Amino acid sequence: GFMFAHPGTQLLFMGAEFAQTGEWKHDYSLDWHLLEHAPHQGIQHWIKDLNAFYKASPALYEQAFSQDGFSWVDYSDSENSVIIFERRGLSADDLILVVCNFTPVMREHYRIGVPARGTWKEVCNSDDLRYGGSGVGNEGELATIPVGFQHREYSLSLTLPPLGIIMLALD
């Protein structure tokens, strides 16, 4: 999820689309038999959905090689291992907030600053049950509060899934 949201060209090694456990060997086939197991099916479904979301989200590709398409919200929360950044398309309406939790700890009431007032929708969540996750999320939509945070006038209080990434878009 982080690689799909990060600016630049996406990179996916052979077998990663279904979480192959061993290193790829050019003399052998990929371990397609792993798709008989639910966790590998979940990863395959996640990658399929990420591809579709990427294609449908100009904020992720229109300015992938321009500084105008990316900005940090917070990269300094080393205590919680959380990073937050924005991706922007050419239109002002094409904006996605990306929140990554790199620890196995769920974070409740995690405040982030947002650039606009309104309702933000959780459009991607790597911890969704259909991907083999634990189902921790924000139940779809979140309303901003007029509390300034991270150099922005408004903020949201989120639940961050463990070892997860969520993406938010202004509804």
N, C-alpha and C positions, 0 to 999 in steps of 0.2 A: 504494500500500500504506500509506503514512504517513497519508493522508487517511482511509482506512477504519479504521485503528487509533486515530487521534486521537479524543478525546472530542468530542461535539457531533454536528451533522448533517453527513453526507458531502456533498461537492460534486464533481460530475463534469461538465465542460463537454461540449457536444455534439461528438462525434468523438473524444474522449479514450478512449472504450472500445475503439478500435482504432488509436490513435496516428495520427490524422489529422495530416498535416504542415503544412497551411495553416490559417490562421485561418478559422473558420466565417463564412460570408456568408449572410445571411438570404434573398437572392435566388437562391441556388443550392443544389443538393443536397449532402449530405455526400460525401466522396470514398470511397464504398463500394468502388470498384475497387481500393483499396489492400489489401483483404482477399485479393487474389490472391497476395500476397507473405507469406512465412513470418513475418517479424518482426511484421507487423500482426496476423496470426493468433495469434501468441504473446501479444500484449498483450490481444487479445480473450478468449483463454482465461484469462489471469490475472484479468481483471476478472470473468469468469463465476465462476471459483473463489473470488475474494474475496467476491463477493455471497453465494455459498452458505455460505462460512465465517462471514461476518458473521451471517447468519441463524441459523446453528447454534451461535453462541457468545454466550451471555448476558453474558459479561464485556465484550463490545464495545458492547452496547446498553442493558442494564438500568439502568445508572447513568451514561448518557452525559452527563447534565446535572447530575451531583452530584459534589462533591469526593470522595465516598467511592468513586467508580469509577475514580479515576486517582491515581497517584503517580509521581513521578520516582524512578528508580534512579540515573541519572547524566546530567546535562546539561552537564557541565563539561569533557568531553574534546574541547576545541577543536583540540588538536594532531592527533587522528585523525579529527575530524569524525564522531564516533559519539555518538548519544543512545540512552538506554535508559529505558523507562517500563513501568509495570504498568497493566493494565486489570482491573477487578474487577466481577463481577456481584453479585447479592444473596446468593448462597450462597458460603460460604468456598471451595468447590471450583471456583468459576468465576473462574479467574485466568489471565491471559495476560501473558507478558513480551514486549515488543516491542523489538527491537534494530535500529537503522537505521545503516547505514554510508553516509555521503554523499560518499565519495571513490571513485575508480576503482581503489583499491588493496585487494586481498584482505588480510584481517587474520587471521593464524593465532595460536592460543593467546591469544585475547582473553578476559580474565577478567571475569566479571560476578558480582555478588552476587545470590543468590536467596533468597526468603523461606521456603523449605521444603526439607527433605532429601528425596531420592528420585531418581527417574528423570524427566527432562524430555524431552519429545518435541518435535521441530521440526515444527510443524503447518502452517506456511506459509513459503515461501522464494521470493522474487521472482526469484531467479537460477536457478530450475529450468530444465532444458533444454526442457521443453515450453512454456515461456513465451518462449523465445528467449534464455535466459541462458546462462552458461558452465558451469553445473552445480556450482558451489561450494556446499558445505553441510556439514551435520553428520551425515549418514548416519542420520537418524532420531532416535536417542535418545542422551541424555547423562546420566551419573550425577553427582550432586553430590559434592563433596569437602568435608570438614569444615575448610575454610579460610575464615575470615571475610573479607568484602570488601564495600565499599560499605555499611557499617552493617548487614550481614546475616551470620548465622552460617555460611552455606554459600555455595559458589560453583561456577561452571561454567567450563570452558575451551572457548571456541567458535572456530569458523572463520567469519569474517564475509565474505559475498560482496561483491565490488566493486559499488558503487552499488546496494546491495541492502537489503532488509528481511527479517528473519526473525521469526517469532512462535513462542514456546515455551509449552507447557502441561504442568503436572505430570501424569504418567501414573498 
